[in-house]
Amino acid sequence: MTDETADQIQKLESHMAELERQVEQLNEVVVEQSRSLDKLKSQLRRITDTIENQELDRIKSTNPKPPHYQ
């Protein structure tokens, strides 16, 4: 193996190591974003449920039962 070939192999290995590091960093970002998204979905679900319940309560309070149902 010539010095030039050895240098090229070393450069390729170096580039590959850097790419592997970047992929790992990107994976960590994706995992964290997934956790954040799951948390936001859960919060949105709770808020939506709360608003729906409040709206139902409001409708019930503005539409009282007729006297013959009381």
mmCIF file of the N, C-alpha and C atoms, coordinates in Angstrom:
data_MODEL
# 
_entry.id   MODEL 
# 
loop_
_atom_site.group_PDB 
_atom_site.id 
_atom_site.type_symbol 
_atom_site.label_atom_id 
_atom_site.label_alt_id 
_atom_site.label_comp_id 
_atom_site.label_asym_id 
_atom_site.label_entity_id 
_atom_site.label_seq_id 
_atom_site.pdbx_PDB_ins_code 
_atom_site.Cartn_x 
_atom_site.Cartn_y 
_atom_site.Cartn_z 
_atom_site.occupancy 
_atom_site.B_iso_or_equiv 
_atom_site.pdbx_formal_charge 
_atom_site.auth_seq_id 
_atom_site.auth_comp_id 
_atom_site.auth_asym_id 
_atom_site.auth_atom_id 
_atom_site.pdbx_PDB_model_num 
ATOM 1   N N  . MET A 1 1  ? 0.861   -1.173 0.000  1.00 0.00 ? 1  MET A N  1 
ATOM 2   C CA . MET A 1 1  ? 0.000   0.000  0.000  1.00 0.00 ? 1  MET A CA 1 
ATOM 3   C C  . MET A 1 1  ? 0.904   1.233  0.000  1.00 0.00 ? 1  MET A C  1 
ATOM 4   N N  . THR A 1 2  ? 0.580   2.164  -0.872 1.00 0.00 ? 2  THR A N  1 
ATOM 5   C CA . THR A 1 2  ? 1.396   3.366  -0.986 1.00 0.00 ? 2  THR A CA 1 
ATOM 6   C C  . THR A 1 2  ? 1.011   4.376  0.073  1.00 0.00 ? 2  THR A C  1 
ATOM 7   N N  . ASP A 1 3  ? 1.867   5.366  0.261  1.00 0.00 ? 3  ASP A N  1 
ATOM 8   C CA . ASP A 1 3  ? 1.584   6.426  1.232  1.00 0.00 ? 3  ASP A CA 1 
ATOM 9   C C  . ASP A 1 3  ? 0.328   7.206  0.844  1.00 0.00 ? 3  ASP A C  1 
ATOM 10  N N  . GLU A 1 4  ? 0.160   7.394  -0.454 1.00 0.00 ? 4  GLU A N  1 
ATOM 11  C CA . GLU A 1 4  ? -1.022  8.129  -0.931 1.00 0.00 ? 4  GLU A CA 1 
ATOM 12  C C  . GLU A 1 4  ? -2.303  7.366  -0.606 1.00 0.00 ? 4  GLU A C  1 
ATOM 13  N N  . THR A 1 5  ? -2.297  6.077  -0.827 1.00 0.00 ? 5  THR A N  1 
ATOM 14  C CA . THR A 1 5  ? -3.460  5.245  -0.527 1.00 0.00 ? 5  THR A CA 1 
ATOM 15  C C  . THR A 1 5  ? -3.732  5.233  0.976  1.00 0.00 ? 5  THR A C  1 
ATOM 16  N N  . ALA A 1 6  ? -2.688  5.132  1.765  1.00 0.00 ? 6  ALA A N  1 
ATOM 17  C CA . ALA A 1 6  ? -2.838  5.139  3.218  1.00 0.00 ? 6  ALA A CA 1 
ATOM 18  C C  . ALA A 1 6  ? -3.425  6.472  3.688  1.00 0.00 ? 6  ALA A C  1 
ATOM 19  N N  . ASP A 1 7  ? -2.972  7.566  3.094  1.00 0.00 ? 7  ASP A N  1 
ATOM 20  C CA . ASP A 1 7  ? -3.510  8.890  3.442  1.00 0.00 ? 7  ASP A CA 1 
ATOM 21  C C  . ASP A 1 7  ? -4.993  8.995  3.068  1.00 0.00 ? 7  ASP A C  1 
ATOM 22  N N  . GLN A 1 8  ? -5.335  8.472  1.903  1.00 0.00 ? 8  GLN A N  1 
ATOM 23  C CA . GLN A 1 8  ? -6.735  8.511  1.477  1.00 0.00 ? 8  GLN A CA 1 
ATOM 24  C C  . GLN A 1 8  ? -7.609  7.685  2.416  1.00 0.00 ? 8  GLN A C  1 
ATOM 25  N N  . ILE A 1 9  ? -7.122  6.522  2.811  1.00 0.00 ? 9  ILE A N  1 
ATOM 26  C CA . ILE A 1 9  ? -7.877  5.672  3.739  1.00 0.00 ? 9  ILE A CA 1 
ATOM 27  C C  . ILE A 1 9  ? -8.048  6.379  5.076  1.00 0.00 ? 9  ILE A C  1 
ATOM 28  N N  . GLN A 1 10 ? -6.991  7.010  5.554  1.00 0.00 ? 10 GLN A N  1 
ATOM 29  C CA . GLN A 1 10 ? -7.069  7.718  6.835  1.00 0.00 ? 10 GLN A CA 1 
ATOM 30  C C  . GLN A 1 10 ? -8.057  8.878  6.749  1.00 0.00 ? 10 GLN A C  1 
ATOM 31  N N  . LYS A 1 11 ? -8.056  9.607  5.644  1.00 0.00 ? 11 LYS A N  1 
ATOM 32  C CA . LYS A 1 11 ? -9.010  10.708 5.458  1.00 0.00 ? 11 LYS A CA 1 
ATOM 33  C C  . LYS A 1 11 ? -10.440 10.176 5.435  1.00 0.00 ? 11 LYS A C  1 
ATOM 34  N N  . LEU A 1 12 ? -10.651 9.060  4.714  1.00 0.00 ? 12 LEU A N  1 
ATOM 35  C CA . LEU A 1 12 ? -11.984 8.462  4.654  1.00 0.00 ? 12 LEU A CA 1 
ATOM 36  C C  . LEU A 1 12 ? -12.449 8.006  6.033  1.00 0.00 ? 12 LEU A C  1 
ATOM 37  N N  . GLU A 1 13 ? -11.549 7.396  6.788  1.00 0.00 ? 13 GLU A N  1 
ATOM 38  C CA . GLU A 1 13 ? -11.904 6.957  8.141  1.00 0.00 ? 13 GLU A CA 1 
ATOM 39  C C  . GLU A 1 13 ? -12.247 8.141  9.026  1.00 0.00 ? 13 GLU A C  1 
ATOM 40  N N  . SER A 1 14 ? -11.510 9.215  8.864  1.00 0.00 ? 14 SER A N  1 
ATOM 41  C CA . SER A 1 14 ? -11.763 10.427 9.642  1.00 0.00 ? 14 SER A CA 1 
ATOM 42  C C  . SER A 1 14 ? -13.125 11.022 9.288  1.00 0.00 ? 14 SER A C  1 
ATOM 43  N N  . HIS A 1 15 ? -13.407 11.093 8.000  1.00 0.00 ? 15 HIS A N  1 
ATOM 44  C CA . HIS A 1 15 ? -14.709 11.610 7.550  1.00 0.00 ? 15 HIS A CA 1 
ATOM 45  C C  . HIS A 1 15 ? -15.844 10.719 8.046  1.00 0.00 ? 15 HIS A C  1 
ATOM 46  N N  . MET A 1 16 ? -15.619 9.419  7.985  1.00 0.00 ? 16 MET A N  1 
ATOM 47  C CA . MET A 1 16 ? -16.648 8.485  8.437  1.00 0.00 ? 16 MET A CA 1 
ATOM 48  C C  . MET A 1 16 ? -16.909 8.637  9.933  1.00 0.00 ? 16 MET A C  1 
ATOM 49  N N  . ALA A 1 17 ? -15.871 8.804  10.706 1.00 0.00 ? 17 ALA A N  1 
ATOM 50  C CA . ALA A 1 17 ? -16.034 9.003  12.150 1.00 0.00 ? 17 ALA A CA 1 
ATOM 51  C C  . ALA A 1 17 ? -16.811 10.290 12.430 1.00 0.00 ? 17 ALA A C  1 
ATOM 52  N N  . GLU A 1 18 ? -16.525 11.327 11.692 1.00 0.00 ? 18 GLU A N  1 
ATOM 53  C CA . GLU A 1 18 ? -17.249 12.598 11.864 1.00 0.00 ? 18 GLU A CA 1 
ATOM 54  C C  . GLU A 1 18 ? -18.714 12.435 11.484 1.00 0.00 ? 18 GLU A C  1 
ATOM 55  N N  . LEU A 1 19 ? -18.976 11.729 10.397 1.00 0.00 ? 19 LEU A N  1 
ATOM 56  C CA . LEU A 1 19 ? -20.362 11.501 9.985  1.00 0.00 ? 19 LEU A CA 1 
ATOM 57  C C  . LEU A 1 19 ? -21.116 10.669 11.021 1.00 0.00 ? 19 LEU A C  1 
ATOM 58  N N  . GLU A 1 20 ? -20.465 9.665  11.588 1.00 0.00 ? 20 GLU A N  1 
ATOM 59  C CA . GLU A 1 20 ? -21.107 8.863  12.630 1.00 0.00 ? 20 GLU A CA 1 
ATOM 60  C C  . GLU A 1 20 ? -21.438 9.720  13.849 1.00 0.00 ? 20 GLU A C  1 
ATOM 61  N N  . ARG A 1 21 ? -20.544 10.619 14.205 1.00 0.00 ? 21 ARG A N  1 
ATOM 62  C CA . ARG A 1 21 ? -20.798 11.520 15.328 1.00 0.00 ? 21 ARG A CA 1 
ATOM 63  C C  . ARG A 1 21 ? -21.985 12.433 15.032 1.00 0.00 ? 21 ARG A C  1 
ATOM 64  N N  . GLN A 1 22 ? -22.038 12.959 13.813 1.00 0.00 ? 22 GLN A N  1 
ATOM 65  C CA . GLN A 1 22 ? -23.149 13.833 13.439 1.00 0.00 ? 22 GLN A CA 1 
ATOM 66  C C  . GLN A 1 22 ? -24.474 13.073 13.432 1.00 0.00 ? 22 GLN A C  1 
ATOM 67  N N  . VAL A 1 23 ? -24.469 11.841 12.944 1.00 0.00 ? 23 VAL A N  1 
ATOM 68  C CA . VAL A 1 23 ? -25.686 11.029 12.927 1.00 0.00 ? 23 VAL A CA 1 
ATOM 69  C C  . VAL A 1 23 ? -26.163 10.793 14.358 1.00 0.00 ? 23 VAL A C  1 
ATOM 70  N N  . GLU A 1 24 ? -25.245 10.509 15.271 1.00 0.00 ? 24 GLU A N  1 
ATOM 71  C CA . GLU A 1 24 ? -25.611 10.292 16.667 1.00 0.00 ? 24 GLU A CA 1 
ATOM 72  C C  . GLU A 1 24 ? -26.215 11.559 17.273 1.00 0.00 ? 24 GLU A C  1 
ATOM 73  N N  . GLN A 1 25 ? -25.614 12.702 16.969 1.00 0.00 ? 25 GLN A N  1 
ATOM 74  C CA . GLN A 1 25 ? -26.155 13.973 17.470 1.00 0.00 ? 25 GLN A CA 1 
ATOM 75  C C  . GLN A 1 25 ? -27.552 14.229 16.908 1.00 0.00 ? 25 GLN A C  1 
ATOM 76  N N  . LEU A 1 26 ? -27.737 13.990 15.628 1.00 0.00 ? 26 LEU A N  1 
ATOM 77  C CA . LEU A 1 26 ? -29.050 14.180 15.012 1.00 0.00 ? 26 LEU A CA 1 
ATOM 78  C C  . LEU A 1 26 ? -30.077 13.229 15.621 1.00 0.00 ? 26 LEU A C  1 
ATOM 79  N N  . ASN A 1 27 ? -29.667 12.005 15.893 1.00 0.00 ? 27 ASN A N  1 
ATOM 80  C CA . ASN A 1 27 ? -30.567 11.049 16.518 1.00 0.00 ? 27 ASN A CA 1 
ATOM 81  C C  . ASN A 1 27 ? -31.009 11.546 17.896 1.00 0.00 ? 27 ASN A C  1 
ATOM 82  N N  . GLU A 1 28 ? -30.078 12.092 18.658 1.00 0.00 ? 28 GLU A N  1 
ATOM 83  C CA . GLU A 1 28 ? -30.430 12.628 19.972 1.00 0.00 ? 28 GLU A CA 1 
ATOM 84  C C  . GLU A 1 28 ? -31.446 13.759 19.857 1.00 0.00 ? 28 GLU A C  1 
ATOM 85  N N  . VAL A 1 29 ? -31.272 14.607 18.847 1.00 0.00 ? 29 VAL A N  1 
ATOM 86  C CA . VAL A 1 29 ? -32.213 15.704 18.625 1.00 0.00 ? 29 VAL A CA 1 
ATOM 87  C C  . VAL A 1 29 ? -33.592 15.154 18.265 1.00 0.00 ? 29 VAL A C  1 
ATOM 88  N N  . VAL A 1 30 ? -33.626 14.163 17.410 1.00 0.00 ? 30 VAL A N  1 
ATOM 89  C CA . VAL A 1 30 ? -34.904 13.578 16.990 1.00 0.00 ? 30 VAL A CA 1 
ATOM 90  C C  . VAL A 1 30 ? -35.616 12.940 18.181 1.00 0.00 ? 30 VAL A C  1 
ATOM 91  N N  . VAL A 1 31 ? -34.872 12.232 19.012 1.00 0.00 ? 31 VAL A N  1 
ATOM 92  C CA . VAL A 1 31 ? -35.469 11.596 20.186 1.00 0.00 ? 31 VAL A CA 1 
ATOM 93  C C  . VAL A 1 31 ? -36.036 12.664 21.125 1.00 0.00 ? 31 VAL A C  1 
ATOM 94  N N  . GLU A 1 32 ? -35.293 13.729 21.370 1.00 0.00 ? 32 GLU A N  1 
ATOM 95  C CA . GLU A 1 32 ? -35.764 14.801 22.256 1.00 0.00 ? 32 GLU A CA 1 
ATOM 96  C C  . GLU A 1 32 ? -36.996 15.491 21.675 1.00 0.00 ? 32 GLU A C  1 
ATOM 97  N N  . GLN A 1 33 ? -36.993 15.721 20.373 1.00 0.00 ? 33 GLN A N  1 
ATOM 98  C CA . GLN A 1 33 ? -38.158 16.341 19.740 1.00 0.00 ? 33 GLN A CA 1 
ATOM 99  C C  . GLN A 1 33 ? -39.375 15.427 19.821 1.00 0.00 ? 33 GLN A C  1 
ATOM 100 N N  . SER A 1 34 ? -39.163 14.145 19.697 1.00 0.00 ? 34 SER A N  1 
ATOM 101 C CA . SER A 1 34 ? -40.268 13.191 19.819 1.00 0.00 ? 34 SER A CA 1 
ATOM 102 C C  . SER A 1 34 ? -40.862 13.241 21.221 1.00 0.00 ? 34 SER A C  1 
ATOM 103 N N  . ARG A 1 35 ? -40.011 13.314 22.228 1.00 0.00 ? 35 ARG A N  1 
ATOM 104 C CA . ARG A 1 35 ? -40.505 13.421 23.604 1.00 0.00 ? 35 ARG A CA 1 
ATOM 105 C C  . ARG A 1 35 ? -41.292 14.723 23.789 1.00 0.00 ? 35 ARG A C  1 
ATOM 106 N N  . SER A 1 36 ? -40.750 15.804 23.264 1.00 0.00 ? 36 SER A N  1 
ATOM 107 C CA . SER A 1 36 ? -41.435 17.093 23.379 1.00 0.00 ? 36 SER A CA 1 
ATOM 108 C C  . SER A 1 36 ? -42.786 17.057 22.672 1.00 0.00 ? 36 SER A C  1 
ATOM 109 N N  . LEU A 1 37 ? -42.821 16.464 21.510 1.00 0.00 ? 37 LEU A N  1 
ATOM 110 C CA . LEU A 1 37 ? -44.063 16.365 20.750 1.00 0.00 ? 37 LEU A CA 1 
ATOM 111 C C  . LEU A 1 37 ? -45.101 15.531 21.502 1.00 0.00 ? 37 LEU A C  1 
ATOM 112 N N  . ASP A 1 38 ? -44.669 14.426 22.088 1.00 0.00 ? 38 ASP A N  1 
ATOM 113 C CA . ASP A 1 38 ? -45.589 13.598 22.875 1.00 0.00 ? 38 ASP A CA 1 
ATOM 114 C C  . ASP A 1 38 ? -46.151 14.391 24.058 1.00 0.00 ? 38 ASP A C  1 
ATOM 115 N N  . LYS A 1 39 ? -45.301 15.161 24.721 1.00 0.00 ? 39 LYS A N  1 
ATOM 116 C CA . LYS A 1 39 ? -45.738 15.971 25.855 1.00 0.00 ? 39 LYS A CA 1 
ATOM 117 C C  . LYS A 1 39 ? -46.747 17.031 25.397 1.00 0.00 ? 39 LYS A C  1 
ATOM 118 N N  . LEU A 1 40 ? -46.462 17.681 24.272 1.00 0.00 ? 40 LEU A N  1 
ATOM 119 C CA . LEU A 1 40 ? -47.376 18.699 23.756 1.00 0.00 ? 40 LEU A CA 1 
ATOM 120 C C  . LEU A 1 40 ? -48.715 18.093 23.338 1.00 0.00 ? 40 LEU A C  1 
ATOM 121 N N  . LYS A 1 41 ? -48.685 16.918 22.748 1.00 0.00 ? 41 LYS A N  1 
ATOM 122 C CA . LYS A 1 41 ? -49.938 16.244 22.370 1.00 0.00 ? 41 LYS A CA 1 
ATOM 123 C C  . LYS A 1 41 ? -50.778 15.946 23.608 1.00 0.00 ? 41 LYS A C  1 
ATOM 124 N N  . SER A 1 42 ? -50.123 15.495 24.652 1.00 0.00 ? 42 SER A N  1 
ATOM 125 C CA . SER A 1 42 ? -50.835 15.193 25.893 1.00 0.00 ? 42 SER A CA 1 
ATOM 126 C C  . SER A 1 42 ? -51.453 16.462 26.482 1.00 0.00 ? 42 SER A C  1 
ATOM 127 N N  . GLN A 1 43 ? -50.692 17.533 26.495 1.00 0.00 ? 43 GLN A N  1 
ATOM 128 C CA . GLN A 1 43 ? -51.209 18.809 27.016 1.00 0.00 ? 43 GLN A CA 1 
ATOM 129 C C  . GLN A 1 43 ? -52.379 19.297 26.173 1.00 0.00 ? 43 GLN A C  1 
ATOM 130 N N  . LEU A 1 44 ? -52.264 19.189 24.872 1.00 0.00 ? 44 LEU A N  1 
ATOM 131 C CA . LEU A 1 44 ? -53.344 19.624 23.982 1.00 0.00 ? 44 LEU A CA 1 
ATOM 132 C C  . LEU A 1 44 ? -54.601 18.798 24.223 1.00 0.00 ? 44 LEU A C  1 
ATOM 133 N N  . ARG A 1 45 ? -54.432 17.489 24.426 1.00 0.00 ? 45 ARG A N  1 
ATOM 134 C CA . ARG A 1 45 ? -55.568 16.611 24.703 1.00 0.00 ? 45 ARG A CA 1 
ATOM 135 C C  . ARG A 1 45 ? -56.277 17.048 25.987 1.00 0.00 ? 45 ARG A C  1 
ATOM 136 N N  . ARG A 1 46 ? -55.496 17.347 27.042 1.00 0.00 ? 46 ARG A N  1 
ATOM 137 C CA . ARG A 1 46 ? -56.093 17.779 28.310 1.00 0.00 ? 46 ARG A CA 1 
ATOM 138 C C  . ARG A 1 46 ? -56.811 19.119 28.148 1.00 0.00 ? 46 ARG A C  1 
ATOM 139 N N  . ILE A 1 47 ? -56.197 20.042 27.437 1.00 0.00 ? 47 ILE A N  1 
ATOM 140 C CA . ILE A 1 47 ? -56.811 21.353 27.228 1.00 0.00 ? 47 ILE A CA 1 
ATOM 141 C C  . ILE A 1 47 ? -58.097 21.211 26.420 1.00 0.00 ? 47 ILE A C  1 
ATOM 142 N N  . THR A 1 48 ? -58.059 20.393 25.389 1.00 0.00 ? 48 THR A N  1 
ATOM 143 C CA . THR A 1 48 ? -59.244 20.164 24.557 1.00 0.00 ? 48 THR A CA 1 
ATOM 144 C C  . THR A 1 48 ? -60.373 19.561 25.391 1.00 0.00 ? 48 THR A C  1 
ATOM 145 N N  . ASP A 1 49 ? -60.051 18.577 26.219 1.00 0.00 ? 49 ASP A N  1 
ATOM 146 C CA . ASP A 1 49 ? -61.064 17.970 27.081 1.00 0.00 ? 49 ASP A CA 1 
ATOM 147 C C  . ASP A 1 49 ? -61.654 18.998 28.037 1.00 0.00 ? 49 ASP A C  1 
ATOM 148 N N  . THR A 1 50 ? -60.800 19.826 28.617 1.00 0.00 ? 50 THR A N  1 
ATOM 149 C CA . THR A 1 50 ? -61.266 20.858 29.547 1.00 0.00 ? 50 THR A CA 1 
ATOM 150 C C  . THR A 1 50 ? -62.202 21.839 28.857 1.00 0.00 ? 50 THR A C  1 
ATOM 151 N N  . ILE A 1 51 ? -61.816 22.288 27.687 1.00 0.00 ? 51 ILE A N  1 
ATOM 152 C CA . ILE A 1 51 ? -62.652 23.247 26.948 1.00 0.00 ? 51 ILE A CA 1 
ATOM 153 C C  . ILE A 1 51 ? -63.983 22.611 26.559 1.00 0.00 ? 51 ILE A C  1 
ATOM 154 N N  . GLU A 1 52 ? -63.961 21.361 26.119 1.00 0.00 ? 52 GLU A N  1 
ATOM 155 C CA . GLU A 1 52 ? -65.201 20.682 25.748 1.00 0.00 ? 52 GLU A CA 1 
ATOM 156 C C  . GLU A 1 52 ? -66.123 20.558 26.960 1.00 0.00 ? 52 GLU A C  1 
ATOM 157 N N  . ASN A 1 53 ? -65.565 20.205 28.109 1.00 0.00 ? 53 ASN A N  1 
ATOM 158 C CA . ASN A 1 53 ? -66.377 20.088 29.321 1.00 0.00 ? 53 ASN A CA 1 
ATOM 159 C C  . ASN A 1 53 ? -66.954 21.437 29.745 1.00 0.00 ? 53 ASN A C  1 
ATOM 160 N N  . GLN A 1 54 ? -66.142 22.473 29.651 1.00 0.00 ? 54 GLN A N  1 
ATOM 161 C CA . GLN A 1 54 ? -66.633 23.805 29.998 1.00 0.00 ? 54 GLN A CA 1 
ATOM 162 C C  . GLN A 1 54 ? -67.750 24.235 29.053 1.00 0.00 ? 54 GLN A C  1 
ATOM 163 N N  . GLU A 1 55 ? -67.598 23.917 27.789 1.00 0.00 ? 55 GLU A N  1 
ATOM 164 C CA . GLU A 1 55 ? -68.619 24.274 26.807 1.00 0.00 ? 55 GLU A CA 1 
ATOM 165 C C  . GLU A 1 55 ? -69.910 23.506 27.078 1.00 0.00 ? 55 GLU A C  1 
ATOM 166 N N  . LEU A 1 56 ? -69.799 22.244 27.405 1.00 0.00 ? 56 LEU A N  1 
ATOM 167 C CA . LEU A 1 56 ? -70.993 21.461 27.737 1.00 0.00 ? 56 LEU A CA 1 
ATOM 168 C C  . LEU A 1 56 ? -71.676 22.016 28.982 1.00 0.00 ? 56 LEU A C  1 
ATOM 169 N N  . ASP A 1 57 ? -70.894 22.366 29.994 1.00 0.00 ? 57 ASP A N  1 
ATOM 170 C CA . ASP A 1 57 ? -71.459 22.959 31.202 1.00 0.00 ? 57 ASP A CA 1 
ATOM 171 C C  . ASP A 1 57 ? -72.155 24.284 30.893 1.00 0.00 ? 57 ASP A C  1 
ATOM 172 N N  . ARG A 1 58 ? -71.543 25.076 30.031 1.00 0.00 ? 58 ARG A N  1 
ATOM 173 C CA . ARG A 1 58 ? -72.141 26.362 29.654 1.00 0.00 ? 58 ARG A CA 1 
ATOM 174 C C  . ARG A 1 58 ? -73.468 26.145 28.938 1.00 0.00 ? 58 ARG A C  1 
ATOM 175 N N  . ILE A 1 59 ? -73.495 25.192 28.025 1.00 0.00 ? 59 ILE A N  1 
ATOM 176 C CA . ILE A 1 59 ? -74.726 24.897 27.278 1.00 0.00 ? 59 ILE A CA 1 
ATOM 177 C C  . ILE A 1 59 ? -75.812 24.412 28.235 1.00 0.00 ? 59 ILE A C  1 
ATOM 178 N N  . LYS A 1 60 ? -75.451 23.537 29.147 1.00 0.00 ? 60 LYS A N  1 
ATOM 179 C CA . LYS A 1 60 ? -76.429 23.016 30.107 1.00 0.00 ? 60 LYS A CA 1 
ATOM 180 C C  . LYS A 1 60 ? -76.979 24.131 30.990 1.00 0.00 ? 60 LYS A C  1 
ATOM 181 N N  . SER A 1 61 ? -76.114 25.060 31.384 1.00 0.00 ? 61 SER A N  1 
ATOM 182 C CA . SER A 1 61 ? -76.557 26.131 32.283 1.00 0.00 ? 61 SER A CA 1 
ATOM 183 C C  . SER A 1 61 ? -77.436 27.161 31.567 1.00 0.00 ? 61 SER A C  1 
ATOM 184 N N  . THR A 1 62 ? -77.265 27.321 30.274 1.00 0.00 ? 62 THR A N  1 
ATOM 185 C CA . THR A 1 62 ? -78.072 28.302 29.536 1.00 0.00 ? 62 THR A CA 1 
ATOM 186 C C  . THR A 1 62 ? -79.356 27.701 28.990 1.00 0.00 ? 62 THR A C  1 
ATOM 187 N N  . ASN A 1 63 ? -79.466 26.392 29.034 1.00 0.00 ? 63 ASN A N  1 
ATOM 188 C CA . ASN A 1 63 ? -80.659 25.706 28.554 1.00 0.00 ? 63 ASN A CA 1 
ATOM 189 C C  . ASN A 1 63 ? -81.240 24.865 29.694 1.00 0.00 ? 63 ASN A C  1 
ATOM 190 N N  . PRO A 1 64 ? -81.916 25.498 30.606 1.00 0.00 ? 64 PRO A N  1 
ATOM 191 C CA . PRO A 1 64 ? -82.462 24.739 31.745 1.00 0.00 ? 64 PRO A CA 1 
ATOM 192 C C  . PRO A 1 64 ? -83.545 23.758 31.267 1.00 0.00 ? 64 PRO A C  1 
ATOM 193 N N  . LYS A 1 65 ? -83.747 22.752 32.090 1.00 0.00 ? 65 LYS A N  1 
ATOM 194 C CA . LYS A 1 65 ? -84.794 21.776 31.769 1.00 0.00 ? 65 LYS A CA 1 
ATOM 195 C C  . LYS A 1 65 ? -86.153 22.440 31.877 1.00 0.00 ? 65 LYS A C  1 
ATOM 196 N N  . PRO A 1 66 ? -87.063 22.016 31.041 1.00 0.00 ? 66 PRO A N  1 
ATOM 197 C CA . PRO A 1 66 ? -88.416 22.556 31.142 1.00 0.00 ? 66 PRO A CA 1 
ATOM 198 C C  . PRO A 1 66 ? -89.026 22.139 32.497 1.00 0.00 ? 66 PRO A C  1 
ATOM 199 N N  . PRO A 1 67 ? -89.996 22.883 32.945 1.00 0.00 ? 67 PRO A N  1 
ATOM 200 C CA . PRO A 1 67 ? -90.573 22.634 34.285 1.00 0.00 ? 67 PRO A CA 1 
ATOM 201 C C  . PRO A 1 67 ? -91.074 21.197 34.475 1.00 0.00 ? 67 PRO A C  1 
ATOM 202 N N  . HIS A 1 68 ? -91.606 20.582 33.463 1.00 0.00 ? 68 HIS A N  1 
ATOM 203 C CA . HIS A 1 68 ? -92.152 19.242 33.654 1.00 0.00 ? 68 HIS A CA 1 
ATOM 204 C C  . HIS A 1 68 ? -91.055 18.175 33.796 1.00 0.00 ? 68 HIS A C  1 
ATOM 205 N N  . TYR A 1 69 ? -89.776 18.527 33.575 1.00 0.00 ? 69 TYR A N  1 
ATOM 206 C CA . TYR A 1 69 ? -88.666 17.599 33.788 1.00 0.00 ? 69 TYR A CA 1 
ATOM 207 C C  . TYR A 1 69 ? -88.024 17.781 35.149 1.00 0.00 ? 69 TYR A C  1 
ATOM 208 N N  . GLN A 1 70 ? -88.431 18.782 35.883 1.00 0.00 ? 70 GLN A N  1 
ATOM 209 C CA . GLN A 1 70 ? -87.791 19.060 37.172 1.00 0.00 ? 70 GLN A CA 1 
ATOM 210 C C  . GLN A 1 70 ? -88.516 18.437 38.315 1.00 0.00 ? 70 GLN A C  1 
# 
